[in-house]
Amino acid sequence: VSKDGMLSGPSFELYEDLIKLKKKFPSFYLIASGGVECIEDLERLKKLKVDGCIVGKAIYENRISLSALKEMLC
């Protein structure tokens, strides 16, 4: 939450630790939130295999376009 709206990058280390829990708890869903500032952040989260990501301010400030998001998801 401390990174929400800050555009300072997600807490990748935290997500790396949490993703390990998925092995013990397969029904656990990890949704990354806060800090995303560019499409590269989303690509890195995708490589970590998080289940989803909330992107707000980066879209609002045109740092990530909707077309780039769509392309990444396809």
MOPAC internal coordinates of N, CA, C and O (Angstrom, degrees):
PM7 1SCF
backbone

  N    0.0000 0     0.00 0     0.00 0    0    0    0
  C    1.4487 1     0.00 0     0.00 0    1    0    0
  C    1.5291 1   110.55 1     0.00 0    2    1    0
  O    1.2310 1   120.06 1   148.26 1    3    2    1
  N    1.3108 1   117.50 1   -31.74 1    3    2    1
  C    1.4589 1   119.84 1  -177.64 1    5    3    2
  C    1.5243 1   112.26 1   -66.14 1    6    5    3
  O    1.2310 1   119.93 1   164.74 1    7    6    5
  N    1.3190 1   117.75 1   -15.26 1    7    6    5
  C    1.4612 1   121.06 1  -179.55 1    9    7    6
  C    1.5247 1   112.70 1   -98.25 1   10    9    7
  O    1.2310 1   120.02 1   171.93 1   11   10    9
  N    1.3392 1   117.57 1    -8.07 1   11   10    9
  C    1.4615 1   120.68 1  -178.57 1   13   11   10
  C    1.5213 1   111.25 1   -55.63 1   14   13   11
  O    1.2310 1   121.20 1   -54.62 1   15   14   13
  N    1.3301 1   115.31 1   125.38 1   15   14   13
  C    1.4522 1   121.13 1   177.19 1   17   15   14
  C    1.5099 1   115.66 1    75.20 1   18   17   15
  O    1.2310 1   119.92 1  -175.51 1   19   18   17
  N    1.3250 1   117.75 1     4.49 1   19   18   17
  C    1.4606 1   120.60 1  -175.38 1   21   19   18
  C    1.5285 1   113.35 1   -91.19 1   22   21   19
  O    1.2310 1   120.07 1   162.04 1   23   22   21
  N    1.3398 1   117.46 1   -17.96 1   23   22   21
  C    1.4677 1   121.71 1  -179.56 1   25   23   22
  C    1.5300 1   111.55 1    54.63 1   26   25   23
  O    1.2310 1   120.88 1  -140.33 1   27   26   25
  N    1.3309 1   115.92 1    39.67 1   27   26   25
  C    1.4660 1   120.93 1  -176.60 1   29   27   26
  C    1.5217 1   112.90 1  -112.56 1   30   29   27
  O    1.2310 1   120.14 1  -166.53 1   31   30   29
  N    1.3117 1   117.33 1    13.47 1   31   30   29
  C    1.4573 1   121.93 1  -179.07 1   33   31   30
  C    1.5161 1   111.39 1    90.68 1   34   33   31
  O    1.2310 1   120.55 1   -36.12 1   35   34   33
  N    1.3309 1   116.55 1   143.88 1   35   34   33
  C    1.4636 1   120.94 1   178.54 1   37   35   34
  C    1.5207 1   111.93 1   -67.75 1   38   37   35
  O    1.2310 1   120.75 1   -11.75 1   39   38   37
  N    1.3032 1   116.16 1   168.25 1   39   38   37
  C    1.4695 1   122.77 1   176.67 1   41   39   38
  C    1.5292 1   108.51 1   -84.53 1   42   41   39
  O    1.2310 1   120.81 1  -106.19 1   43   42   41
  N    1.3362 1   116.07 1    73.81 1   43   42   41
  C    1.4603 1   120.68 1  -174.62 1   45   43   42
  C    1.5250 1   112.69 1   -57.23 1   46   45   43
  O    1.2310 1   120.03 1   138.81 1   47   46   45
  N    1.3172 1   117.55 1   -41.19 1   47   46   45
  C    1.4638 1   120.82 1  -178.84 1   49   47   46
  C    1.5252 1   110.92 1   -62.32 1   50   49   47
  O    1.2310 1   120.53 1   139.08 1   51   50   49
  N    1.3099 1   116.59 1   -40.92 1   51   50   49
  C    1.4613 1   121.24 1   177.48 1   53   51   50
  C    1.5219 1   109.98 1   -62.34 1   54   53   51
  O    1.2310 1   120.09 1   134.51 1   55   54   53
  N    1.3249 1   117.44 1   -45.49 1   55   54   53
  C    1.4619 1   120.79 1  -179.21 1   57   55   54
  C    1.5224 1   111.28 1   -66.34 1   58   57   55
  O    1.2310 1   119.83 1   144.96 1   59   58   57
  N    1.3185 1   117.93 1   -35.04 1   59   58   57
  C    1.4696 1   121.10 1   176.01 1   61   59   58
  C    1.5310 1   110.05 1   -61.14 1   62   61   59
  O    1.2310 1   120.64 1   137.40 1   63   62   61
  N    1.3237 1   116.38 1   -42.60 1   63   62   61
  C    1.4677 1   120.56 1   178.69 1   65   63   62
  C    1.5281 1   111.22 1   -67.50 1   66   65   63
  O    1.2310 1   120.60 1   136.57 1   67   66   65
  N    1.3194 1   116.47 1   -43.43 1   67   66   65
  C    1.4620 1   120.05 1  -177.79 1   69   67   66
  C    1.5232 1   112.50 1   -68.21 1   70   69   67
  O    1.2310 1   120.38 1   146.58 1   71   70   69
  N    1.3130 1   116.87 1   -33.42 1   71   70   69
  C    1.4625 1   119.86 1  -178.30 1   73   71   70
  C    1.5274 1   110.70 1   -64.58 1   74   73   71
  O    1.2310 1   120.44 1   153.42 1   75   74   73
  N    1.3319 1   116.76 1   -26.58 1   75   74   73
  C    1.4681 1   121.07 1   176.49 1   77   75   74
  C    1.5253 1   111.18 1   -64.04 1   78   77   75
  O    1.2310 1   120.15 1   151.77 1   79   78   77
  N    1.3283 1   117.32 1   -28.23 1   79   78   77
  C    1.4644 1   121.29 1   178.40 1   81   79   78
  C    1.5207 1   112.01 1   -65.89 1   82   81   79
  O    1.2310 1   120.61 1   155.58 1   83   82   81
  N    1.3305 1   116.44 1   -24.42 1   83   82   81
  C    1.4630 1   119.93 1  -178.66 1   85   83   82
  C    1.5216 1   111.26 1   -62.39 1   86   85   83
  O    1.2310 1   119.96 1   153.54 1   87   86   85
  N    1.3168 1   117.68 1   -26.46 1   87   86   85
  C    1.4627 1   120.35 1   177.90 1   89   87   86
  C    1.5250 1   110.51 1   -67.72 1   90   89   87
  O    1.2310 1   120.63 1   144.38 1   91   90   89
  N    1.3276 1   116.40 1   -35.62 1   91   90   89
  C    1.4655 1   121.21 1   179.61 1   93   91   90
  C    1.5265 1   111.66 1   -85.79 1   94   93   91
  O    1.2310 1   120.93 1   149.48 1   95   94   93
  N    1.3177 1   115.83 1   -30.52 1   95   94   93
  C    1.4625 1   121.74 1  -176.39 1   97   95   94
  C    1.5336 1   109.16 1  -128.48 1   98   97   95
  O    1.2310 1   119.83 1   -99.35 1   99   98   97
  N    1.3319 1   117.93 1    80.65 1   99   98   97
  C    1.4715 1   120.35 1  -174.08 1  101   99   98
  C    1.5286 1   114.91 1   -62.47 1  102  101   99
  O    1.2310 1   119.88 1   159.74 1  103  102  101
  N    1.3201 1   117.84 1   -20.26 1  103  102  101
  C    1.4653 1   118.90 1   178.92 1  105  103  102
  C    1.5345 1   112.13 1   -86.83 1  106  105  103
  O    1.2310 1   120.43 1  -178.63 1  107  106  105
  N    1.3099 1   116.78 1     1.37 1  107  106  105
  C    1.4621 1   123.92 1   179.17 1  109  107  106
  C    1.5268 1   109.65 1   -74.67 1  110  109  107
  O    1.2310 1   120.11 1   -54.88 1  111  110  109
  N    1.3183 1   117.39 1   125.12 1  111  110  109
  C    1.4633 1   122.15 1   177.37 1  113  111  110
  C    1.5184 1   109.39 1  -108.18 1  114  113  111
  O    1.2310 1   121.01 1   -47.16 1  115  114  113
  N    1.3100 1   115.68 1   132.84 1  115  114  113
  C    1.4592 1   121.05 1  -179.26 1  117  115  114
  C    1.5242 1   109.60 1  -111.63 1  118  117  115
  O    1.2310 1   120.94 1   -65.55 1  119  118  117
  N    1.3083 1   115.81 1   114.45 1  119  118  117
  C    1.4562 1   122.71 1   178.00 1  121  119  118
  C    1.5206 1   107.31 1  -109.98 1  122  121  119
  O    1.2310 1   120.91 1   -66.42 1  123  122  121
  N    1.3235 1   115.87 1   113.58 1  123  122  121
  C    1.4658 1   121.12 1   179.41 1  125  123  122
  C    1.5271 1   109.19 1   -73.61 1  126  125  123
  O    1.2310 1   121.00 1   -37.76 1  127  126  125
  N    1.3130 1   115.70 1   142.24 1  127  126  125
  C    1.4619 1   120.10 1  -178.99 1  129  127  126
  C    1.5214 1   110.08 1  -150.02 1  130  129  127
  O    1.2310 1   121.21 1   -46.08 1  131  130  129
  N    1.3058 1   115.29 1   133.92 1  131  130  129
  C    1.4591 1   120.43 1   173.44 1  133  131  130
  C    1.5033 1   114.41 1    97.89 1  134  133  131
  O    1.2310 1   121.04 1   -49.93 1  135  134  133
  N    1.3240 1   115.62 1   130.07 1  135  134  133
  C    1.4483 1   121.85 1   171.09 1  137  135  134
  C    1.5119 1   117.38 1    92.81 1  138  137  135
  O    1.2310 1   119.37 1   166.31 1  139  138  137
  N    1.3315 1   118.81 1   -13.69 1  139  138  137
  C    1.4665 1   120.44 1  -177.19 1  141  139  138
  C    1.5192 1   109.46 1   -58.75 1  142  141  139
  O    1.2310 1   121.30 1   -53.00 1  143  142  141
  N    1.3414 1   115.13 1   127.00 1  143  142  141
  C    1.4623 1   118.64 1  -179.55 1  145  143  142
  C    1.5204 1   114.03 1  -123.56 1  146  145  143
  O    1.2310 1   119.94 1   164.73 1  147  146  145
  N    1.3445 1   117.71 1   -15.27 1  147  146  145
  C    1.4620 1   119.29 1  -177.47 1  149  147  146
  C    1.5273 1   110.11 1  -154.48 1  150  149  147
  O    1.2310 1   121.15 1   -12.85 1  151  150  149
  N    1.3052 1   115.41 1   167.15 1  151  150  149
  C    1.4642 1   121.06 1  -178.71 1  153  151  150
  C    1.5227 1   111.30 1   -62.88 1  154  153  151
  O    1.2310 1   120.20 1   150.52 1  155  154  153
  N    1.3282 1   117.22 1   -29.48 1  155  154  153
  C    1.4612 1   120.65 1   178.06 1  157  155  154
  C    1.5306 1   111.67 1   -63.47 1  158  157  155
  O    1.2310 1   120.36 1   146.01 1  159  158  157
  N    1.3286 1   116.92 1   -33.99 1  159  158  157
  C    1.4646 1   119.93 1   175.17 1  161  159  158
  C    1.5232 1   110.26 1   -61.48 1  162  161  159
  O    1.2310 1   120.77 1   137.65 1  163  162  161
  N    1.3195 1   116.13 1   -42.35 1  163  162  161
  C    1.4623 1   120.25 1  -179.97 1  165  163  162
  C    1.5277 1   111.31 1   -67.60 1  166  165  163
  O    1.2310 1   120.30 1   141.98 1  167  166  165
  N    1.3121 1   117.03 1   -38.02 1  167  166  165
  C    1.4587 1   120.24 1   177.41 1  169  167  166
  C    1.5226 1   111.17 1   -63.56 1  170  169  167
  O    1.2310 1   120.85 1   140.04 1  171  170  169
  N    1.3160 1   115.99 1   -39.96 1  171  170  169
  C    1.4749 1   120.25 1   178.81 1  173  171  170
  C    1.5293 1   110.64 1   -66.66 1  174  173  171
  O    1.2310 1   120.23 1   139.36 1  175  174  173
  N    1.3332 1   117.16 1   -40.64 1  175  174  173
  C    1.4621 1   120.66 1   176.88 1  177  175  174
  C    1.5229 1   110.91 1   -64.51 1  178  177  175
  O    1.2310 1   120.70 1   142.45 1  179  178  177
  N    1.3108 1   116.27 1   -37.55 1  179  178  177
  C    1.4626 1   120.73 1   177.79 1  181  179  178
  C    1.5305 1   110.30 1   -62.89 1  182  181  179
  O    1.2310 1   120.22 1   138.72 1  183  182  181
  N    1.3224 1   117.19 1   -41.28 1  183  182  181
  C    1.4691 1   121.30 1   177.85 1  185  183  182
  C    1.5265 1   111.57 1   -64.36 1  186  185  183
  O    1.2310 1   120.68 1   148.15 1  187  186  185
  N    1.3221 1   116.31 1   -31.85 1  187  186  185
  C    1.4669 1   120.40 1   176.76 1  189  187  186
  C    1.5259 1   111.83 1   -72.92 1  190  189  187
  O    1.2310 1   121.17 1   165.45 1  191  190  189
  N    1.3361 1   115.37 1   -14.55 1  191  190  189
  C    1.4675 1   122.92 1   179.79 1  193  191  190
  C    1.5203 1   113.19 1    71.34 1  194  193  191
  O    1.2310 1   120.63 1  -143.63 1  195  194  193
  N    1.3363 1   116.40 1    36.37 1  195  194  193
  C    1.4574 1   118.44 1   170.27 1  197  195  194
  C    1.5286 1   107.08 1   -67.95 1  198  197  195
  O    1.2310 1   120.43 1   -25.36 1  199  198  197
  N    1.3121 1   116.78 1   154.64 1  199  198  197
  C    1.4569 1   120.77 1  -175.41 1  201  199  198
  C    1.5249 1   113.60 1   -80.82 1  202  201  199
  O    1.2310 1   120.36 1   160.77 1  203  202  201
  N    1.2927 1   116.92 1   -19.23 1  203  202  201
  C    1.4513 1   120.44 1  -179.82 1  205  203  202
  C    1.5132 1   110.25 1  -174.35 1  206  205  203
  O    1.2310 1   121.46 1    -5.83 1  207  206  205
  N    1.3181 1   114.80 1   174.17 1  207  206  205
  C    1.4580 1   119.84 1  -178.98 1  209  207  206
  C    1.5198 1   109.44 1  -151.89 1  210  209  207
  O    1.2310 1   121.04 1   -40.66 1  211  210  209
  N    1.2998 1   115.62 1   139.34 1  211  210  209
  C    1.4574 1   121.28 1   175.76 1  213  211  210
  C    1.5275 1   107.73 1   -96.02 1  214  213  211
  O    1.2310 1   121.19 1   -55.98 1  215  214  213
  N    1.3176 1   115.33 1   124.02 1  215  214  213
  C    1.4658 1   121.07 1   179.84 1  217  215  214
  C    1.5155 1   107.18 1  -122.81 1  218  217  215
  O    1.2310 1   120.18 1   -57.14 1  219  218  217
  N    1.2920 1   117.25 1   122.86 1  219  218  217
  C    1.4593 1   120.23 1  -177.79 1  221  219  218
  C    1.5101 1   112.62 1  -126.41 1  222  221  219
  O    1.2310 1   121.38 1   101.21 1  223  222  221
  N    1.3111 1   114.96 1   -78.79 1  223  222  221
  C    1.4539 1   120.79 1  -172.43 1  225  223  222
  C    1.5250 1   112.68 1   -61.05 1  226  225  223
  O    1.2310 1   119.97 1   146.65 1  227  226  225
  N    1.3330 1   117.67 1   -33.35 1  227  226  225
  C    1.4665 1   120.17 1   179.82 1  229  227  226
  C    1.5278 1   111.03 1   -62.86 1  230  229  227
  O    1.2310 1   120.48 1   145.61 1  231  230  229
  N    1.3261 1   116.69 1   -34.39 1  231  230  229
  C    1.4741 1   120.12 1   175.72 1  233  231  230
  C    1.5224 1   109.08 1   -73.54 1  234  233  231
  O    1.2310 1   120.87 1   133.37 1  235  234  233
  N    1.3200 1   115.94 1   -46.63 1  235  234  233
  C    1.4603 1   121.31 1  -178.52 1  237  235  234
  C    1.5315 1   111.84 1   -56.72 1  238  237  235
  O    1.2310 1   120.73 1   141.83 1  239  238  237
  N    1.3371 1   116.20 1   -38.17 1  239  238  237
  C    1.4662 1   120.52 1  -178.95 1  241  239  238
  C    1.5317 1   112.91 1   -93.76 1  242  241  239
  O    1.2310 1   120.64 1  -166.37 1  243  242  241
  N    1.3302 1   116.38 1    13.63 1  243  242  241
  C    1.4748 1   122.70 1   177.21 1  245  243  242
  C    1.5236 1   114.06 1    59.24 1  246  245  243
  O    1.2310 1   120.46 1  -148.78 1  247  246  245
  N    1.3089 1   116.72 1    31.22 1  247  246  245
  C    1.4739 1   120.25 1   174.48 1  249  247  246
  C    1.5243 1   110.14 1   -85.10 1  250  249  247
  O    1.2310 1   121.28 1   154.04 1  251  250  249
  N    1.3411 1   115.16 1   -25.96 1  251  250  249
  C    1.4583 1   122.23 1   174.63 1  253  251  250
  C    1.5261 1   106.54 1  -130.43 1  254  253  251
  O    1.2310 1   121.09 1   -53.94 1  255  254  253
  N    1.3123 1   115.52 1   126.06 1  255  254  253
  C    1.4595 1   119.04 1   179.30 1  257  255  254
  C    1.5276 1   110.59 1   -88.85 1  258  257  255
  O    1.2310 1   121.11 1   -25.28 1  259  258  257
  N    1.3102 1   115.48 1   154.72 1  259  258  257
  C    1.4521 1   119.95 1   177.20 1  261  259  258
  C    1.5244 1   110.88 1   -63.87 1  262  261  259
  O    1.2310 1   120.42 1   145.89 1  263  262  261
  N    1.3322 1   116.80 1   -34.11 1  263  262  261
  C    1.4619 1   119.24 1   178.51 1  265  263  262
  C    1.5268 1   111.22 1   -66.80 1  266  265  263
  O    1.2310 1   119.57 1   144.30 1  267  266  265
  N    1.3305 1   118.43 1   -35.70 1  267  266  265
  C    1.4608 1   121.70 1   176.48 1  269  267  266
  C    1.5235 1   110.69 1   -66.45 1  270  269  267
  O    1.2310 1   120.62 1   140.74 1  271  270  269
  N    1.3242 1   116.41 1   -39.26 1  271  270  269
  C    1.4676 1   120.12 1   176.78 1  273  271  270
  C    1.5195 1   110.71 1   -63.59 1  274  273  271
  O    1.2310 1   121.02 1   134.87 1  275  274  273
  N    1.3071 1   115.65 1   -45.13 1  275  274  273
  C    1.4586 1   120.42 1  -179.35 1  277  275  274
  C    1.5270 1   110.19 1   -61.70 1  278  277  275
  O    1.2310 1   120.31 1   136.24 1  279  278  277
  N    1.3100 1   117.02 1   -43.76 1  279  278  277
  C    1.4546 1   121.63 1   179.56 1  281  279  278
  C    1.5338 1   111.40 1   -62.94 1  282  281  279
  O    1.2310 1   120.95 1   140.85 1  283  282  281
  N    1.3045 1   115.79 1   -39.15 1  283  282  281
  C    1.4621 1   120.30 1   179.69 1  285  283  282
  C    1.5218 1   111.81 1   -66.67 1  286  285  283
  O    1.2310 1   120.19 1   145.80 1  287  286  285
  N    1.3160 1   117.24 1   -34.20 1  287  286  285
  C    1.4487 1   121.70 1  -177.22 1  289  287  286
  C    1.5223 1   112.93 1   -79.27 1  290  289  287
  O    1.2310 1   120.02 1   160.18 1  291  290  289
  N    1.2940 1   117.58 1   -19.82 1  291  290  289
  C    1.4742 1   120.65 1  -177.67 1  293  291  290
  C    1.5040 1   112.20 1   -89.49 1  294  293  291
  O    1.2310 1   120.10 1   180.00 1  295  294  293

